[in-house]
Amino acid sequence: MVGGGVMGSTVAAGLVRAGHPGELITVVGRDAARAAATAADLCTASGTVAEAVPGADVVVLAVKPQDMEVALAQVAEVLAPGTLVMSLAAGIPLAFMKARLPEGTPVVRTMPNTPARVGQGMAALSPDALCTPEQVELARAVLASTGEAVTVPEKQQDAVTAISGSGPAYLFFVVESMIEAGVHLGLPRATATELVVQTLFGAATMLRETGEHPTMLREMVSSPGGTTVAAMRQLEDHKVRAAFLSAMEAAAHRSKDLSDGVVDDD
Ligand SMILES: NC(=O)c1ccc[n+]([C@@H]2O[C@H](COP(=O)([O-])OP(=O)(O)OC[C@H]3O[C@@H](n4cnc5c(N)ncnc54)[C@H](OP(=O)(O)O)[C@@H]3O)[C@@H](O)[C@H]2O)c1
């Protein structure tokens, strides 16, 4: 695990929780003492790139996008041929990594999201053509230790970023708005917060456990002439559905611009 910050620690912790022996996971940091402290917390090993990378089955790059160039150069120096390299960095294309790693290196680009920190992440992975089916499964298993993981072609990563990558922020925004509304309606803030958070959790659980279409579930709480349809009418009048579409288009375009910028800077 190259980078033992928020995401690197999250994935390493997920792997340990999933039963992978901690001593087989090495956390590598820029600062050896900090990496050792992180590793001790996670019950994993710590070491340098030169110590950890040559014998690894998979090298996970969990550094900030702006630190990828340096990290890739360090890894490239000692990487054994055929070793899988997977990146958790937002917006770093496969081509950027492949150009900096030894020819023939199998690479996976991934987009995790913040709920991985509570074991409920949603990640998408895009393997390049050199990955064997076993390596794709290995990458999927690494991500699945912190939640769910799906495989998508790399060209869909901008849409993934717009939906599940940034998605938690949209839902937090909805939660904030509903809590404010509860306070306006006279509820104590703590009560409004509890009502909204559990409602979100309950609705998400219903979606997952029933497998019903969201429209069906919404219609179940929409009595003719009742309270829910009165509220939905306001949301439609304020074009909330269209706003979500525009917001996610904007996020996807921004994601593409950022990735294109990385490649253009080559
Ligand atoms: N946080 C999230 O929820 C989230 C969600 C989706 C994707 N991601 C992606 O995950 C990646 C990591 O994000 P993060 O939030 O975990 O960042 P972070 O907390 O800043 O952690 C990055 C870690 O990488 C270390 N590092 C930098 N260069 C290194 C190198 N050459 N060798 C070894 N370690 C190095 C840093 O060390 P120092 O402590 O010395 O700086 C830091 O500990 C990013 O690319 C981001 O796009 C994160």
Ligand as a Chemical Component Dictionary entry (heavy atoms), coordinates in Angstrom:
data_LIG
# 
_chem_comp.id                   LIG 
_chem_comp.type                 NON-POLYMER 
_chem_comp.pdbx_formal_charge   0 
_chem_comp.three_letter_code    LIG 
# 
loop_
_chem_comp_atom.comp_id 
_chem_comp_atom.atom_id 
_chem_comp_atom.alt_atom_id 
_chem_comp_atom.type_symbol 
_chem_comp_atom.charge 
_chem_comp_atom.model_Cartn_x 
_chem_comp_atom.model_Cartn_y 
_chem_comp_atom.model_Cartn_z 
_chem_comp_atom.pdbx_ordinal 
LIG N1  N1  N 0  -10.177 10.216 0.748  1  
LIG C1  C1  C 0  -11.144 9.692  0.012  2  
LIG O1  O1  O 0  -12.257 9.494  0.478  3  
LIG C2  C2  C 0  -10.913 9.286  -1.416 4  
LIG C3  C3  C 0  -12.004 8.876  -2.213 5  
LIG C4  C4  C 0  -11.761 8.465  -3.527 6  
LIG C5  C5  C 0  -10.468 8.460  -4.031 7  
LIG N2  N2  N 1  -9.446  8.887  -3.230 8  
LIG C6  C6  C 0  -8.097  8.875  -3.798 9  
LIG O2  O2  O 0  -7.220  8.239  -2.915 10 
LIG C7  C7  C 0  -5.934  8.826  -3.036 11 
LIG C8  C8  C 0  -5.397  9.109  -1.656 12 
LIG O3  O3  O 0  -6.237  10.077 -1.036 13 
LIG P1  P1  P 0  -6.235  10.266 0.528  14 
LIG O4  O4  O 0  -7.444  11.054 0.872  15 
LIG O5  O5  O -1 -5.987  8.969  1.196  16 
LIG O6  O6  O 0  -4.941  11.201 0.699  17 
LIG P2  P2  P 0  -4.044  11.394 2.004  18 
LIG O7  O7  O 0  -4.826  11.162 3.235  19 
LIG O8  O8  O 0  -3.311  12.691 1.830  20 
LIG O9  O9  O 0  -2.999  10.201 1.889  21 
LIG C9  C9  C 0  -2.027  10.147 0.904  22 
LIG C10 C10 C 0  -0.812  9.524  1.548  23 
LIG O10 O10 O 0  0.135   9.254  0.541  24 
LIG C11 C11 C 0  1.431   9.488  1.082  25 
LIG N3  N3  N 0  2.399   9.649  0.003  26 
LIG C12 C12 C 0  2.511   10.643 -0.907 27 
LIG N4  N4  N 0  3.506   10.379 -1.764 28 
LIG C13 C13 C 0  4.039   9.188  -1.394 29 
LIG C14 C14 C 0  5.086   8.389  -1.895 30 
LIG N5  N5  N 0  5.800   8.770  -2.949 31 
LIG N6  N6  N 0  5.347   7.225  -1.264 32 
LIG C15 C15 C 0  4.640   6.827  -0.194 33 
LIG N7  N7  N 0  3.616   7.545  0.332  34 
LIG C16 C16 C 0  3.329   8.720  -0.271 35 
LIG C17 C17 C 0  1.214   10.737 1.904  36 
LIG O11 O11 O 0  2.264   10.914 2.811  37 
LIG P3  P3  P 0  2.433   12.279 3.648  38 
LIG O12 O12 O 0  1.665   12.000 4.897  39 
LIG O13 O13 O 0  3.892   12.382 3.839  40 
LIG O14 O14 O 0  1.844   13.398 2.832  41 
LIG C18 C18 C 0  -0.121  10.437 2.568  42 
LIG O15 O15 O 0  0.040   9.694  3.748  43 
LIG C19 C19 C 0  -6.088  10.098 -3.856 44 
LIG O16 O16 O 0  -5.465  9.931  -5.106 45 
LIG C20 C20 C 0  -7.562  10.288 -4.000 46 
LIG O17 O17 O 0  -7.896  10.764 -5.289 47 
LIG C21 C21 C 0  -9.631  9.280  -1.949 48 
# 
loop_
_chem_comp_bond.comp_id 
_chem_comp_bond.atom_id_1 
_chem_comp_bond.atom_id_2 
_chem_comp_bond.value_order 
_chem_comp_bond.pdbx_ordinal 
LIG N1  C1  SING 1  
LIG C1  O1  DOUB 2  
LIG C1  C2  SING 3  
LIG C2  C3  SING 4  
LIG C2  C21 DOUB 5  
LIG C3  C4  DOUB 6  
LIG C4  C5  SING 7  
LIG C5  N2  DOUB 8  
LIG N2  C6  SING 9  
LIG N2  C21 SING 10 
LIG C6  O2  SING 11 
LIG C6  C20 SING 12 
LIG O2  C7  SING 13 
LIG C7  C8  SING 14 
LIG C7  C19 SING 15 
LIG C8  O3  SING 16 
LIG O3  P1  SING 17 
LIG P1  O4  DOUB 18 
LIG P1  O5  SING 19 
LIG P1  O6  SING 20 
LIG O6  P2  SING 21 
LIG P2  O7  DOUB 22 
LIG P2  O8  SING 23 
LIG P2  O9  SING 24 
LIG O9  C9  SING 25 
LIG C9  C10 SING 26 
LIG C10 O10 SING 27 
LIG C10 C18 SING 28 
LIG O10 C11 SING 29 
LIG C11 N3  SING 30 
LIG C11 C17 SING 31 
LIG N3  C12 SING 32 
LIG N3  C16 SING 33 
LIG C12 N4  DOUB 34 
LIG N4  C13 SING 35 
LIG C13 C14 SING 36 
LIG C13 C16 DOUB 37 
LIG C14 N5  SING 38 
LIG C14 N6  DOUB 39 
LIG N6  C15 SING 40 
LIG C15 N7  DOUB 41 
LIG N7  C16 SING 42 
LIG C17 O11 SING 43 
LIG C17 C18 SING 44 
LIG O11 P3  SING 45 
LIG P3  O12 DOUB 46 
LIG P3  O13 SING 47 
LIG P3  O14 SING 48 
LIG C18 O15 SING 49 
LIG C19 O16 SING 50 
LIG C19 C20 SING 51 
LIG C20 O17 SING 52 
# 
